[in-house]
Amino acid sequence: MYERAIGTEAGPVYRAGLAALRQGDRLLTSRVAHWRSPVTREILPAVESAAERTKLWWAAAGLMAAVGGRRHRRAAVAGLAAMGLAELLSNGVGKQLCERRRPPAELIPHDGVEDRPDSSSFPSGHTAAAVGFSAAVAGAAPVVGALCAVPACVVAVERVQSGAHYPSDVAAGAALGLASAWLIHRVPKVWWRRLP
């Protein structure tokens, strides 16, 4: 996967860095997947289930729109737009360009490995959507964005703990989410300034 993204014509420094990244990804995935605390067994799956198919973020946006003022409604719209863009970039573009297998079952000591999707592991679409929504909301309503960031971080950790993704998949998803939030806040301002 890494070779396809960067190219195979590389020197020894690149190959050494690539090997270190692979090894670090596998080691961290195994360590996080072996967590046995009550938080890991109960809270992580509950938050991930709520975030599945973006239900949690739609509910948060609906709550902001229903009980908040104009600023919170703008934050909700920005969050949903960034979430949609992040999902498009991660699932519609990233996963099509970079085929990567999910972490191998021998790294994952629990049954969650049975329920993983067949799509490419890189990047994490769940993380991209969660971070995109939270970061875009934070740009318009910082306190609400900070509250949304808590379950977004839990979703990112759960994707590794469940064996669905490597940490580098999650990091790439988070980067796409942040980029989407930035674009949602930045592009309209530039566009409005250019209108006659």
C-alpha positions as CSV (number, residue, x, y, z in Angstrom):
1,M,0.0,0.0,0.0
2,Y,2.7,2.5,0.9
3,E,4.6,1.7,-2.3
4,R,1.6,2.5,-4.4
5,A,1.0,5.8,-2.6
6,I,4.6,7.0,-2.8
7,G,6.3,4.9,-5.5
8,T,8.6,1.9,-5.5
9,E,11.8,3.7,-6.9
10,A,13.2,4.7,-3.5
11,G,16.5,4.6,-1.7
12,P,17.5,2.8,1.5
13,V,16.4,5.6,3.7
14,Y,12.9,5.4,2.3
15,R,12.8,1.6,2.6
16,A,14.0,1.8,6.2
17,G,11.4,4.4,7.1
18,L,8.7,2.3,5.4
19,A,9.8,-0.8,7.3
20,A,9.7,1.2,10.6
21,L,6.3,2.5,9.8
22,R,4.9,-1.0,9.1
23,Q,6.5,-2.4,12.3
24,G,5.2,0.5,14.4
25,D,1.7,0.2,12.9
26,R,1.6,-3.5,13.7
27,L,3.0,-3.1,17.2
28,L,0.6,-0.3,18.2
29,T,-2.4,-2.1,16.7
30,S,-1.6,-5.2,18.7
31,R,-1.1,-3.3,21.9
32,V,-4.3,-1.3,21.6
33,A,-6.3,-4.4,20.5
34,H,-5.1,-6.2,23.7
35,W,-6.6,-3.6,26.1
36,R,-8.9,-5.4,28.5
37,S,-10.3,-2.5,30.7
38,P,-14.0,-2.1,31.3
39,V,-13.8,1.2,29.3
40,T,-12.5,-0.8,26.3
41,R,-15.2,-3.5,26.6
42,E,-18.2,-1.2,27.2
43,I,-17.6,2.4,26.2
44,L,-15.6,2.1,23.0
45,P,-18.1,-0.3,21.3
46,A,-21.1,1.8,22.5
47,V,-19.7,5.1,21.1
48,E,-18.7,3.4,17.8
49,S,-22.2,1.9,17.5
50,A,-23.7,5.3,18.0
51,A,-21.3,6.8,15.4
52,E,-22.0,4.0,12.8
53,R,-23.4,5.4,9.6
54,T,-22.9,8.8,11.1
55,K,-26.0,8.6,13.4
56,L,-24.2,10.3,16.3
57,W,-23.2,13.3,14.2
58,W,-26.6,13.7,12.6
59,A,-28.2,13.6,16.1
60,A,-25.7,16.2,17.3
61,A,-26.4,18.5,14.4
62,G,-30.2,18.1,14.9
63,L,-29.8,18.9,18.6
64,M,-27.7,22.0,17.8
65,A,-30.3,23.2,15.2
66,A,-33.2,22.6,17.5
67,V,-32.0,24.2,20.7
68,G,-29.2,26.5,19.6
69,G,-29.3,29.9,18.1
70,R,-28.1,31.0,14.7
71,R,-24.5,30.3,15.4
72,H,-25.2,26.7,16.4
73,R,-27.3,26.2,13.3
74,R,-24.4,27.4,11.2
75,A,-22.1,25.1,13.2
76,A,-24.5,22.1,12.5
77,V,-24.6,22.8,8.8
78,A,-20.8,23.3,8.6
79,G,-20.3,20.0,10.6
80,L,-22.6,18.0,8.2
81,A,-20.9,19.5,5.1
82,A,-17.4,18.7,6.4
83,M,-18.5,15.2,7.4
84,G,-19.9,14.6,3.9
85,L,-16.8,15.9,2.3
86,A,-14.5,13.9,4.6
87,E,-16.5,10.7,3.8
88,L,-16.3,11.4,0.0
89,L,-12.5,12.0,0.2
90,S,-11.8,8.9,2.4
91,N,-14.3,6.4,1.1
92,G,-14.8,7.6,-2.5
93,V,-11.2,8.6,-3.2
94,G,-8.7,7.3,-0.6
95,K,-9.9,3.8,-0.4
96,Q,-10.1,3.5,-4.2
97,L,-6.5,4.7,-4.6
98,C,-4.9,2.8,-1.8
99,E,-5.8,-0.8,-1.4
100,R,-4.7,-2.0,2.0
101,R,-5.7,-5.1,3.9
102,R,-7.2,-4.8,7.4
103,P,-4.8,-5.7,10.3
104,P,-4.2,-9.5,10.3
105,A,-6.3,-11.6,12.7
106,E,-3.3,-12.8,14.7
107,L,-2.8,-9.2,16.0
108,I,-6.4,-9.0,17.3
109,P,-7.2,-11.2,20.4
110,H,-11.0,-10.8,20.4
111,D,-14.0,-11.7,18.3
112,G,-14.5,-8.1,16.8
113,V,-12.2,-9.1,14.0
114,E,-15.0,-11.2,12.5
115,D,-17.2,-8.2,11.8
116,R,-14.7,-6.0,9.8
117,P,-15.7,-4.6,6.4
118,D,-14.0,-5.9,3.2
119,S,-13.1,-2.5,1.9
120,S,-9.6,-1.0,2.0
121,S,-8.3,-0.2,5.5
122,F,-6.7,3.1,4.3
123,P,-7.9,5.6,5.3
124,S,-10.4,5.3,8.2
125,G,-13.7,6.7,7.0
126,H,-15.2,6.6,10.4
127,T,-12.4,8.8,11.8
128,A,-12.5,11.2,8.8
129,A,-16.3,11.8,9.3
130,A,-16.0,12.2,13.1
131,V,-13.0,14.6,13.0
132,G,-14.5,16.5,10.0
133,F,-17.8,17.0,11.8
134,S,-16.1,18.0,15.2
135,A,-13.5,20.3,13.7
136,A,-16.1,22.1,11.5
137,V,-18.4,22.6,14.4
138,A,-15.6,23.9,16.5
139,G,-14.9,26.5,13.9
140,A,-18.3,28.0,14.4
141,A,-19.1,27.0,18.0
142,P,-15.9,26.1,19.9
143,V,-17.5,24.8,23.1
144,V,-19.8,22.4,21.2
145,G,-17.0,21.4,18.9
146,A,-14.9,20.5,22.0
147,L,-17.7,18.4,23.3
148,C,-18.0,16.6,19.9
149,A,-14.3,16.0,19.9
150,V,-14.6,13.6,22.8
151,P,-16.6,10.9,21.0
152,A,-14.6,11.6,17.8
153,C,-11.4,10.6,19.7
154,V,-13.2,7.6,21.1
155,V,-14.2,6.5,17.6
156,A,-10.6,6.9,16.4
157,V,-9.3,4.7,19.2
158,E,-12.0,2.1,18.8
159,R,-11.2,1.7,15.1
160,V,-7.7,0.5,16.1
161,Q,-8.8,-1.4,19.2
162,S,-11.4,-3.4,17.2
163,G,-8.8,-4.4,14.6
164,A,-10.6,-2.5,11.8
165,H,-7.7,-0.2,11.1
166,Y,-4.0,0.5,11.7
167,P,-3.1,3.7,13.5
168,S,-1.8,5.2,10.3
169,D,-5.2,4.6,8.7
170,V,-6.8,6.6,11.6
171,A,-4.2,9.3,11.3
172,A,-4.9,9.7,7.6
173,G,-8.6,9.8,8.3
174,A,-8.1,12.5,10.9
175,A,-6.0,14.5,8.5
176,L,-8.8,14.3,5.8
177,G,-11.4,15.3,8.4
178,L,-9.3,18.4,9.4
179,A,-8.7,19.3,5.8
180,S,-12.5,19.0,5.1
181,A,-13.4,21.2,8.0
182,W,-10.8,23.8,6.9
183,L,-12.2,23.7,3.3
184,I,-15.8,24.1,4.5
185,H,-14.9,27.2,6.5
186,R,-12.4,28.7,4.0
187,V,-13.8,28.1,0.5
188,P,-17.1,29.9,0.9
189,K,-15.4,33.1,2.3
190,V,-13.1,33.2,-0.7
191,W,-16.0,32.6,-3.1
192,W,-18.1,35.3,-1.6
193,R,-15.2,37.8,-1.7
194,R,-14.8,37.2,-5.5
195,L,-18.4,37.8,-6.3
196,P,-19.0,41.2,-8.0
